[in-house]
Amino acid sequence: QVQLVESGGGLVQAGGSLRLSCAASGSTFNINSMAWYRQAPGKQRELVARISSDGSTNYADSAKGRFTISRDNAKNTVQLQMNSLKPEDTAVYYCNTNIRARPTSYISRDYWGQGTQVTVSS
């Protein structure tokens, strides 16, 4: 079983910065990727940023140039540095990991953290 715990959310004014962290524990030896998603009230959950096991990254268009995702494998953590925050960034942010059942398996499962609130005021 894998558990993800997020931290770092809060209230910030437009133009400010926040750094989100996610700590992973459990059986994390076969991770395909780590990612941050967000969900605003009445909206569908959307991908913000993803980092794969080979280190490659991809971002939502709205996050490019402002957000940076990174991993610390030794500490089993993933971070999301968010700069130049805008009111439209307001949402609950969720940490996600996709893990293979075995190193040679094509079967994988997604695990989610409980979410952390980010509120950006104008």
N, C-alpha and C positions, 0 to 999 in steps of 0.2 A: 504494500500500500504506500502511496505517495501523498504527502501533505505539502501544501504551499501556503505560506503566510506572508501577506503583503504589509508594508508599512510606508510611511512618508507622505500620505495624503494630507490635505488640509485646505485652508482658505487663503487665497493669495489674490492680489490685485493684478489687473491686466498688465502685461509686460514683465511680470515677475517670473520666478523659477521655482520648481519643485523637483526633488529627486525621489523617485519611488524605488523601493527595494522589495525583493521577494526571496525568501529563504526556502529551499527545498529540503525535505527529509524523507527517508524511506528508501525504497529500491529505485535508485536513479542511475543505474549503470548503462542503460540503453536509451538515452534521450535522443530523439530526433531533432527537437527544437524547443525553444522557450519563447514565449511571446507575451505581449501585453495587449489586452482588448479593453474596450470601454463601452459603457452603455448609459445613455442619457434617458431620462424619463420619457416614455412613449416611443422610444427609438429602439431599433434592432442593435444587438451587440455587434461591434465592428472591430476589425483588426487595426491596431495602431502601429505595432512594430513587432518583428520576429527576427530571431537569431537562430540559425541552424547549428548542428553539431560541428560542421566544418568552419564555422565562424562567419558565414555569409549572412547578410542582413537584408531586410526589405522593410519599407515603411509605407504607410498610407500617404497619399499625396498631401493631405492636410498637415502631416507631421514632418515631412521632409524639410531639412534645413533648420528645424527647431528642436526636434527630439533626437536622442541618441540612446540606443539599446546596447547593453554590454553584459558580459558574464564574467564571473570569477569562479572558475571550476574548482579551485582549491577550497573555497568557502561554500560552494553549492548555492550561489546566489545569482540573481539576474537583476539588473538595474535599468531604470528608465529616467534619463535626465531630460527634463522638460524646461525649455527656455522660451522666452517671449510668449508666455501663455495668453490665451484669448478667452473671452467669455464662452465661446462655442466649444472650448475644451472641457467645460464642466460636465462631469459624468462620474460614474463609479468605474474605477479601473480594476481590471482583473488580471492576475497572473495566470498563465497557462503553460502547460508542458505536454508534449506528445511523446509517448514512450513506447518502444517496441517490446513485445512480450519476450522475445529472445533476440540475440544479436543477428541471427539469420532469418528471423521471422518477418513476414510482411504484415502481420497483425499488430496494430498499435491502439493505444487508448489515450484519451485526453483527461487531464486532471486540472482542476481549477481551484484557485484561492477563494477566499471569502469576499474579496473586494475591498477597496479603500476609496473613500470619497475625495474627489478633487473639485473644488469650487473656485471659479475665477470671477471676481467681481469687476464691473466696469467703472 
